[in-house]
Amino acid sequence: MITVGELAERSSVTTRTLRYYDSIGLLKPRAITRGKHRLYYEEDLLMLAQIQLLKRMGFSLKRISGMMHDDKMNTVTQLENQLSILEKEEEKICKMRETIRGIVHAFSLDGRIDWSMVVSLIKQAENKGTEHERLLLFFPKLCEDSEETKRIIVLVNDTRNALASGPDSEMGVRISERLFDLMSELCQGDKQLIEELWDIVCSHKLSEALGCFPIPREIIEFWEAAKKEIDS
């Protein structure tokens, strides 16, 4: 038999934890000496490892006790239930990560955090079955961390810096060319798709509804004017 101190040392838990497990009936000692020292069997090391593993999986000590001591409790079912809980938590974390990324990108676009716009984007519908659904496959979203998303942020900021120069300036034309090169890449050269995508870019309401980048009005007006310069 081994003492509580040996069990603690070999399992990397504290003696205080083992005493607590004893008090709640989770892992009781096999014997207690006259000096009131707790003694355990070697196999208790395995039981303790099982407890620690189930804790890391997110199980409460109460559920762990039931799984280990209640023959009527189906351990596999409990594991499947816990897996379902963890998957839901993972989904929440993923959405939280996207929310934070969207806020960071929104700040990069406008130099401030427009909370009403961010909340609107995060709560957007899936838009299944809409005529614009296929465009969602092409246009970067505010909450994404893709290379295309970063290029749009840079493009918006470069345009903001070029507002004073005007859309007919050399800088304005270069920015417009970069924009339409990017759109052509996203749409794989499909001219009709490019036009549809341009309509979304120009529509703050529509781009917001689709979870895309709601571009500031002055940036859109600059791009539209620069586009006319290129088309003329």
C-alpha positions as a Python dict, from the first residue, in 0.01 Angstrom:
ca = {
    (1, 'M'): (0, 0, 0),
    (2, 'I'): (108, 360, -51),
    (3, 'T'): (58, 668, 162),
    (4, 'V'): (-140, 975, 64),
    (5, 'G'): (188, 1162, 20),
    (6, 'E'): (325, 900, -218),
    (7, 'L'): (1, 897, -416),
    (8, 'A'): (10, 1276, -442),
    (9, 'E'): (371, 1279, -555),
    (10, 'R'): (328, 1007, -815),
    (11, 'S'): (10, 1158, -959),
    (12, 'S'): (110, 1527, -944),
    (13, 'V'): (-188, 1629, -731),
    (14, 'T'): (-180, 1779, -384),
    (15, 'T'): (-256, 1593, -63),
    (16, 'R'): (-522, 1856, 0),
    (17, 'T'): (-697, 1751, -323),
    (18, 'L'): (-682, 1385, -220),
    (19, 'R'): (-830, 1468, 119),
    (20, 'Y'): (-1111, 1655, -58),
    (21, 'Y'): (-1176, 1360, -288),
    (22, 'D'): (-1198, 1144, 23),
    (23, 'S'): (-1447, 1382, 190),
    (24, 'I'): (-1687, 1373, -108),
    (25, 'G'): (-1650, 998, -160),
    (26, 'L'): (-1482, 1028, -498),
    (27, 'L'): (-1159, 846, -408),
    (28, 'K'): (-1153, 704, -60),
    (29, 'P'): (-845, 548, 103),
    (30, 'R'): (-837, 169, 138),
    (31, 'A'): (-728, 190, 499),
    (32, 'I'): (-642, 442, 770),
    (33, 'T'): (-363, 376, 1018),
    (34, 'R'): (-385, 431, 1391),
    (35, 'G'): (-206, 758, 1330),
    (36, 'K'): (-489, 851, 1091),
    (37, 'H'): (-273, 830, 780),
    (38, 'R'): (-456, 742, 460),
    (39, 'L'): (-335, 440, 265),
    (40, 'Y'): (-412, 350, -96),
    (41, 'Y'): (-360, 63, -339),
    (42, 'E'): (-144, 91, -648),
    (43, 'E'): (-455, 68, -868),
    (44, 'D'): (-578, 391, -710),
    (45, 'L'): (-315, 566, -921),
    (46, 'L'): (-511, 459, -1229),
    (47, 'M'): (-840, 572, -1076),
    (48, 'L'): (-688, 909, -993),
    (49, 'A'): (-556, 943, -1349),
    (50, 'Q'): (-907, 868, -1474),
    (51, 'I'): (-1050, 1140, -1250),
    (52, 'Q'): (-796, 1394, -1373),
    (53, 'L'): (-863, 1303, -1736),
    (54, 'L'): (-1240, 1340, -1696),
    (55, 'K'): (-1187, 1676, -1525),
    (56, 'R'): (-985, 1798, -1822),
    (57, 'M'): (-1273, 1687, -2045),
    (58, 'G'): (-1496, 1928, -1854),
    (59, 'F'): (-1686, 1686, -1631),
    (60, 'S'): (-1787, 1801, -1285),
    (61, 'L'): (-1667, 1597, -987),
    (62, 'K'): (-2028, 1496, -922),
    (63, 'R'): (-2062, 1350, -1272),
    (64, 'I'): (-1722, 1185, -1245),
    (65, 'S'): (-1827, 1019, -920),
    (66, 'G'): (-2141, 887, -1086),
    (67, 'M'): (-1947, 753, -1383),
    (68, 'M'): (-1698, 575, -1159),
    (69, 'H'): (-1927, 441, -890),
    (70, 'D'): (-2274, 407, -1044),
    (71, 'D'): (-2301, 87, -1250),
    (72, 'K'): (-2629, 211, -1399),
    (73, 'M'): (-2461, 516, -1553),
    (74, 'N'): (-2347, 453, -1910),
    (75, 'T'): (-1996, 598, -1940),
    (76, 'V'): (-2002, 603, -2321),
    (77, 'T'): (-2330, 795, -2319),
    (78, 'Q'): (-2183, 1043, -2075),
    (79, 'L'): (-1881, 1090, -2299),
    (80, 'E'): (-2102, 1143, -2603),
    (81, 'N'): (-2307, 1402, -2412),
    (82, 'Q'): (-1992, 1581, -2303),
    (83, 'L'): (-1862, 1576, -2661),
    (84, 'S'): (-2183, 1747, -2772),
    (85, 'I'): (-2141, 2013, -2502),
    (86, 'L'): (-1778, 2076, -2601),
    (87, 'E'): (-1872, 2106, -2969),
    (88, 'K'): (-2131, 2371, -2881),
    (89, 'E'): (-1872, 2554, -2672),
    (90, 'E'): (-1627, 2534, -2961),
    (91, 'E'): (-1890, 2689, -3189),
    (92, 'K'): (-1943, 2972, -2940),
    (93, 'I'): (-1568, 3034, -2920),
    (94, 'C'): (-1546, 3037, -3299),
    (95, 'K'): (-1825, 3296, -3323),
    (96, 'M'): (-1661, 3502, -3049),
    (97, 'R'): (-1332, 3494, -3239),
    (98, 'E'): (-1509, 3609, -3556),
    (99, 'T'): (-1680, 3889, -3363),
    (100, 'I'): (-1350, 4018, -3226),
    (101, 'R'): (-1187, 3993, -3569),
    (102, 'G'): (-1479, 4186, -3720),
    (103, 'I'): (-1439, 4465, -3463),
    (104, 'V'): (-1065, 4488, -3532),
    (105, 'H'): (-1126, 4503, -3908),
    (106, 'A'): (-1403, 4760, -3864),
    (107, 'F'): (-1162, 4979, -3670),
    (108, 'S'): (-900, 4936, -3944),
    (109, 'L'): (-1155, 5052, -4201),
    (110, 'D'): (-1296, 5355, -4026),
    (111, 'G'): (-1050, 5445, -3750),
    (112, 'R'): (-1325, 5393, -3493),
    (113, 'I'): (-1557, 5120, -3373),
    (114, 'D'): (-1910, 5157, -3506),
    (115, 'W'): (-2084, 4920, -3266),
    (116, 'S'): (-2421, 4938, -3437),
    (117, 'M'): (-2260, 4824, -3763),
    (118, 'V'): (-2061, 4547, -3593),
    (119, 'V'): (-2368, 4414, -3411),
    (120, 'S'): (-2562, 4420, -3736),
    (121, 'L'): (-2293, 4219, -3911),
    (122, 'I'): (-2264, 3960, -3637),
    (123, 'K'): (-2641, 3907, -3624),
    (124, 'Q'): (-2679, 3878, -3999),
    (125, 'A'): (-2897, 3605, -4141),
    (126, 'E'): (-2748, 3320, -4339),
    (127, 'N'): (-2918, 3460, -4653),
    (128, 'K'): (-2982, 3113, -4792),
    (129, 'G'): (-3187, 3106, -5107),
    (130, 'T'): (-3130, 3473, -5197),
    (131, 'E'): (-3025, 3587, -5542),
    (132, 'H'): (-2697, 3709, -5389),
    (133, 'E'): (-2609, 3383, -5216),
    (134, 'R'): (-2347, 3282, -5471),
    (135, 'L'): (-2172, 3617, -5430),
    (136, 'L'): (-2101, 3528, -5068),
    (137, 'L'): (-1855, 3271, -5201),
    (138, 'F'): (-1654, 3546, -5366),
    (139, 'F'): (-1663, 3859, -5154),
    (140, 'P'): (-1453, 3870, -4833),
    (141, 'K'): (-1639, 3917, -4505),
    (142, 'L'): (-1560, 4159, -4226),
    (143, 'C'): (-1508, 3875, -3977),
    (144, 'E'): (-1269, 3679, -4199),
    (145, 'D'): (-892, 3679, -4166),
    (146, 'S'): (-821, 3604, -4529),
    (147, 'E'): (-558, 3767, -4751),
    (148, 'E'): (-838, 3924, -4961),
    (149, 'T'): (-990, 4081, -4648),
    (150, 'K'): (-655, 4237, -4560),
    (151, 'R'): (-614, 4367, -4916),
    (152, 'I'): (-952, 4541, -4900),
    (153, 'I'): (-864, 4705, -4568),
    (154, 'V'): (-537, 4834, -4717),
    (155, 'L'): (-722, 4950, -5027),
    (156, 'V'): (-980, 5144, -4823),
    (157, 'N'): (-711, 5310, -4613),
    (158, 'D'): (-503, 5396, -4921),
    (159, 'T'): (-814, 5548, -5079),
    (160, 'R'): (-880, 5754, -4768),
    (161, 'N'): (-528, 5893, -4793),
    (162, 'A'): (-584, 5974, -5163),
    (163, 'L'): (-914, 6159, -5119),
    (164, 'A'): (-745, 6498, -5133),
    (165, 'S'): (-568, 6409, -5459),
    (166, 'G'): (-892, 6325, -5635),
    (167, 'P'): (-1005, 6019, -5832),
    (168, 'D'): (-863, 6153, -6158),
    (169, 'S'): (-513, 6173, -6011),
    (170, 'E'): (-249, 5915, -6090),
    (171, 'M'): (-286, 5778, -5738),
    (172, 'G'): (-664, 5757, -5777),
    (173, 'V'): (-641, 5566, -6104),
    (174, 'R'): (-389, 5321, -5956),
    (175, 'I'): (-615, 5257, -5659),
    (176, 'S'): (-913, 5195, -5888),
    (177, 'E'): (-707, 4954, -6097),
    (178, 'R'): (-606, 4767, -5782),
    (179, 'L'): (-971, 4746, -5678),
    (180, 'F'): (-1091, 4600, -6007),
    (181, 'D'): (-792, 4367, -6030),
    (182, 'L'): (-895, 4230, -5692),
    (183, 'M'): (-1260, 4198, -5793),
    (184, 'S'): (-1156, 4023, -6113),
    (185, 'E'): (-951, 3776, -5910),
    (186, 'L'): (-1238, 3714, -5669),
    (187, 'C'): (-1484, 3658, -5954),
    (188, 'Q'): (-1237, 3465, -6167),
    (189, 'G'): (-1278, 3713, -6453),
    (190, 'D'): (-1656, 3671, -6481),
    (191, 'K'): (-1769, 4018, -6601),
    (192, 'Q'): (-2132, 3971, -6500),
    (193, 'L'): (-2029, 3859, -6156),
    (194, 'I'): (-1793, 4155, -6127),
    (195, 'E'): (-2082, 4391, -6202),
    (196, 'E'): (-2302, 4221, -5943),
    (197, 'L'): (-2020, 4240, -5691),
    (198, 'W'): (-1972, 4608, -5772),
    (199, 'D'): (-2341, 4668, -5698),
    (200, 'I'): (-2290, 4511, -5356),
    (201, 'V'): (-1981, 4723, -5291),
    (202, 'C'): (-2176, 5037, -5377),
    (203, 'S'): (-2477, 4943, -5162),
    (204, 'H'): (-2400, 4992, -4793),
    (205, 'K'): (-2730, 4829, -4692),
    (206, 'L'): (-2685, 4524, -4915),
    (207, 'S'): (-2321, 4467, -4828),
    (208, 'E'): (-2407, 4489, -4457),
    (209, 'A'): (-2694, 4241, -4499),
    (210, 'L'): (-2457, 3994, -4664),
    (211, 'G'): (-2194, 4038, -4396),
    (212, 'C'): (-1951, 4200, -4636),
    (213, 'F'): (-1753, 4518, -4596),
    (214, 'P'): (-1980, 4824, -4563),
    (215, 'I'): (-1748, 5071, -4734),
    (216, 'P'): (-1774, 5440, -4624),
    (217, 'R'): (-1971, 5654, -4870),
    (218, 'E'): (-1683, 5889, -4953),
    (219, 'I'): (-1466, 5590, -5047),
    (220, 'I'): (-1738, 5451, -5276),
    (221, 'E'): (-1782, 5788, -5447),
    (222, 'F'): (-1405, 5806, -5504),
    (223, 'W'): (-1401, 5456, -5655),
    (224, 'E'): (-1703, 5529, -5875),
    (225, 'A'): (-1541, 5846, -6010),
    (226, 'A'): (-1210, 5667, -6065),
    (227, 'K'): (-1396, 5385, -6243),
    (228, 'K'): (-1544, 5639, -6485),
    (229, 'E'): (-1195, 5771, -6553),
    (230, 'I'): (-1079, 5419, -6641),
    (231, 'D'): (-1389, 5341, -6851),
    (232, 'S'): (-1370, 5669, -7046),
}
